[in-house]
């Protein structure tokens, strides 16, 4: 797979060809043409791929969800899209040969995709034969980021993100990185949130993104490491209303120590695969750790069926409609579950955890003192 990726988790789920053009409110238009619009973008290139290869452009909206904006096929190895965006947008240029494979009855192992991340602005943007992107100051900034991150941007690296932001405080790319860092509450310290607030103070090319970042910062101040646990409305397995903060407080009164809150869902394969590891943690740290599971399933039946199939020996709850909404607003859990919180014995949140392994390493360190 060629090209470097950033914030494009949804693109790997693409199936079938990309012939339909989906337009959404923030995107004005897109045409397959060789003529650039006066005040829009022109993305084009000559690629070392067979004619008939499908090409398309996915563009992120303000929630980082991707929508297909342009599509077409290579002719004489070239393509050209024009259109307009309301502000700089993360995007992914994609190629695939699915139609050619079907037409020529090629074997399945000849299927090939390319994913090329870029920053879409109303500029002339070139995709080179080497599948590199050139064009516009924002894209130059983004190329600087990719040169700093040897993972291709697939992993959120706070050190790299903060380093880039410090050197590009007025770039729309910095706004995007800051918003990414601010997601998933209890991941940043108060000092880190303050640093973002004081560093990114003016972004002339993306005032809307800056405004949205400010809103995230205001909420993130309530969910820094060491802050009080934000409450969520839940229901018990018997359908009784419950409160997350009360549940955690009751657990710690019953057994003083740490509480691990495991947010999961019946449809989340990663969540289900981690359950045996969570169980191992509960057994290893039995005298110091209580596990509380919170499902974000919107269908009660799916929740109960999953609990029967994956029975675990700890308290189970589910978010109400309001609790579900609050999880995404108060906690800013932009990409959902799995999501883990480790609560200190004093009732404050130590930190969000990346998974069972980090929980184990953290508890080993804390309990060894």
N, C-alpha and C positions, 0 to 999 in steps of 0.2 A: 504494500500500500504506500503510495507516494504522497508527499505533502505533509505539512505539519498541521496539527489539529488543536483547536482550543474552543471549549464550550460547545461541542457539537455532539453530545451524547445521543441525541435523537436520530442523527443521520444514519447510524449503523443499522437502524431498523427499517430502512427503506426497502420495499419489495416492489417488483414489477418495474416497468419503465416509467420515465418521468415526463410523459407527454402532456398532462394537464397543467394549466397555469393557474395557480391559486393566488389571488390577490387579496390582501387584507388592508385595513384602513390606513395603516402607517405607510404603505407603499403605494405610490401613485400609478405607475405603469411600467411595463416592460415589453419591448418588441425585439424580435429577431431581425436585425437589420444591420447594414454596414454604415449607416449614417448616425453620427452622434447627435444627441439632443443638445440644444443650446445651454440649458442650465441643469442637466442631469448627468448620469454616468454613461460611459461607453466602455464596456468590458469586452475584450476581444483577444484573439490569439490564433496562432498557427501551431497545431499540435502534431506530434509524431504518432498519431493514432489513425486507424482505418476510417475511411469515409463511412458514414452510417452510424458511427459511435454516438450514443446519446450524451448530450451535455445539458447541465442544468445548474441553477443557482438557488440555494436555500438561504434565506435571510432571517436573522433572529429578530423577534419582537422584544418588548421591554421585560418579558419574563424569561428570556433566553430560549423560548420555544422557536423551532424553525418552521418556516413556511416556504413552499416552493414559489418562486417569483418568476423565473424564466426557464424555458426548456427548448431544446431543438436538437439537431443532429449535425455532425461535421459534414461539410461539403468542401471538396478540395482541401481537406485537412484543416479548414478554418471555421470559426464561429464568430458571431458578433451580436451582443445584446446591448440595447439601450433602455434607459428607464430613469427613474428618479426616486430618491429616498428623502424622507423628511429630516433625517440627521444621520451621522455616521452609524453604521450598523455592522455587527459581526455577521459574516456570511461564509458559506462553504460552496465552492465550485466543485461539481461532481461530474465524473464521466463513468459510463458503463457500456459494455458491449453485449448486453442481454439480447437485444433484437438481432444482432448479427449472429450470435450463438444459435438462437432459435431458427433463423432463416437458413443458415448454412449447416444446421445439424451438427454443430461442433460438440465435443464432449463437455460435460459440466466443468471439468477442471480448467477449461479455457476461459471461463467467466472472469472478468477483470474489472475492478472498480478503482477509481482514484478519488481521493478527497483532498481538496486544497483549501485551507483556511485563508481568509482575506478580510480586509476591512473595506466595506463598500461605502464609498463617498461619491459625490457628484463630480467625478473626475474621469480622465482617460486612464483606464486600468488595463494593463497587458498581462496575459498569462503566457509565459515563455514556453518554448518547446520542452524545456526542462521542468515545466510545471512550477515555476517560480512566479511570484506576483510582483509587479512594479506599477507605481502610479499613485501620486498624491502624497501629501505630507503625513497623513494619518497612516497610510500603508507603510511608509518609511518607518514610522514609529513602531508599528506592529512587527515589521521585519527586525527591528532592534530587539524587541522582546523575544522573538523566536531564536535569535542568535544567542540570547542569554540562557535559554532553557533547553537543555539537551534532551528533555523528554518530549519535546514538540508541543508543550502546553497541555499534555493529556493529564498531568497531575498538578493540582493546585500547590504551588511552592510559595508559601508566604514570603520567604526570604528574597526570592527572585522578584515577586510581585512588588514588594515594598521597595526594593532596589530600583526597579524600573520607574515606579511612581516618583521616587525622590529625584530621578534624573529627567522625568517628563511630566512635571506637575500640571501642565496646561493641556495635556493630550487627552482626547476622547478615549484612547486606549487605557489610560490611567483610571478614568471614571469606571470603565467596564471592569477592570481588575479590582478596584475598590469595592464595587458592588458585589463582585464574586467573593471577596474576602469577608464581607459583611453578612453573607448568607450563613445559615445554620448557627443559630445562637450559641453562645458560650464557647466559641472557638477563639475569640480574640481577647486580649487584655484591655483594660480601660486605657492604658497608655497607647496601645496600637490604634484604638478607635480615635483617640484624640489626635494622633499623628496624621491619620487620614483626613480628619476634619481640618487641621491646620495647614496641611500641605496642598491639598487640591482646593484652591479657593477661587480659581478663575479658569473656565474652559470655554473660550469664545466660540469654538466650533461645535459645542454640544451643551448648550445651556439647559436643555431638557434633561439630559442624562445627569448633569450636575444637581439639578433640583431633585431628581429621584434618589440620587445618592444621599443627599441631605436628609431625606425622609428615612432612609435606611439607617443612617447614623443615629438619628434620634431614637429609633427603636433599639438599635444595637447597644446603646448605652445602658439599657435595662437588662441586657443579656450578656454582659462581659463575664469573663472567668471570675469566680468568687462572688458573683451577684446572687441575690435571692432568686429562688425558683419562681418563674412566671406560672400562674395558675392556668389550668385547663379544665373544662367541664367534661366529665366522663360518665359512663354508665357501667354498672357491675354486670356480671353474667346473669343476674336475676332481673336486670332492667332498672335497678335503682340508681338515682343520680348520685354522683360522687365528685370529689374535687381532688386534683392531683396533689396540691400542696398538703391537704389533709391526709391523703393516703401515705405520702412520704413521711409526714410527721408521726403518724400512727405506727408506721413500720419502725421508725427509729426509737419510739418509746418502747415498743415491744422488744426490739433488739438494737441497742445502741451500736452505731457503726456506719458504714457506707451503704448507700442505696444506688443500685444500677437500674435506671429506667430504660427499658428496651422498647422503642417505637417500631412497630412492624405492621405487616399486612398479609393477608392470605395469598395475595397475588405476587408477593415479593420473594422471588427465589433466593436472593442473597440473605434475606431475613431468616427464611426457613433453614437454609444451609448452616447458618450460624448458631441455631438453637442448641445443638449438642455441645458446642463450645461454651455457650452461656451456662448450660447445665453443669459443665465441668467446673466453671468458675464458682458457681453457687455451692458446689460440693467442697471445693478446695478451701474457700474462704467462708465456710459455713458460719463461723462464730463472729465474723466481721462484716458480712455482706448480705443484703437483702435484695432480691431481684423483683422488680415490678414490670409487668408487660402491658403495653398500651397499643392496642390495634387501632389503625386508622381506617379499617374497612368501613365503607358506607352502607354495606348490606349486612344486616345482623346474621342472616343465615350462613353467609360465606364465612363469617367470623367463627360461629359455633362449629361448623363443619371442619374448619381448619384446626380448631382446638381439639376436637375429637381425634383427628388424624395425627396431630403433633402435640400430644399431651405433655405439658411441662408442669412441674410441681411448685409453681409460684402463682401469686395473685394475677388475675387477668382482668383487664378493663378495655373499654372501647371509647373512642372520642364520640361525643354527641356531634350534631351538625355544627353547633357553635364551637365546640372544642376543636373540631377538624379545621374550621376556618381560622381559629386563633393560633393553631399550630403553625400555620403558614404566614400569619401576620406578626404575632408576638415573637415567635422563634425564627421566622424568616427561613423556614426549611424549604427552600426553593425547589429542590429536586427530590423531596419526599424521603421515604424510608429506604434502608435502615438508618436509624438515628439513635444514638446512645448518649445518655447523660449520667455522669457519676456525681452523686450528691455526697458532700462531706458530712461528718458526724454533727457539725453545727447547723446543718440544714441548708447551707449555701452550696451552689453548684461549683464543683471543682473545675470541671471542663466537659465539653462534648468529647466523645471518644470516637475514634475512627472504626473501632471494631473490638471484638473480644481480646485480641492479642494486645492491643494498647491498654485495655482494662487490666489484663494480667500483669503487664509490665509496670503499670502505675501502682497497683496494689502491692506488688512485690516490693517496690521501692518504699512506699509509705509505711507498710507494716513491718519492714525490716528495721525501722528507726527505733 
